[in-house]
Amino acid sequence: MAKKITAQIKLHVAAGQANPAPPVGPALGQHGVNIMMFCKQFNDQTKNRDGLTLPVVISVYEDRTFSFIIKSPPTSVLLKRAANLAKASGSSGKEVIGKVTMKQVEEIAKQKEKDLNTANLAQAVKSIKGTARSMGIQVED
């Protein structure tokens, strides 16, 4: 019989840099989870993805054990990295602050494929192009 889940915690944690400080410590501590064990496991699994903030979904069980799923980074983070930008445009639609190629957009779509709500690569590319447009990033063909 499967263990009963008592809580699901969703956090955004920098890859390889989980520590007991907020937001990780308080979120896990209130459910009685071993914080250091989570930090150690998360850091081991994400040590090769430096510089990315990764969404993680932690399932806490009745016996205070846990499991977690690391999702792909947000599309906006990947687009900013591809365009070498620190932040997105403050006035989207009016100001173009960066450019990415169609090849880069397709690579991002493949990386995000399992987390998007479509199995079709063309639809995933459209979704990412829309995010780029809303950030003030132009997609070149």
Beta strands, then each sheet from edge to edge (+ up, - down):
strand 1: 5-14
strand 2: 53-61
strand 3: 66-70
strand 4: 98-101
strand 5: 137-140
sheet 1: 1+ 2- 3+
sheet 2: 4+ 5+
end
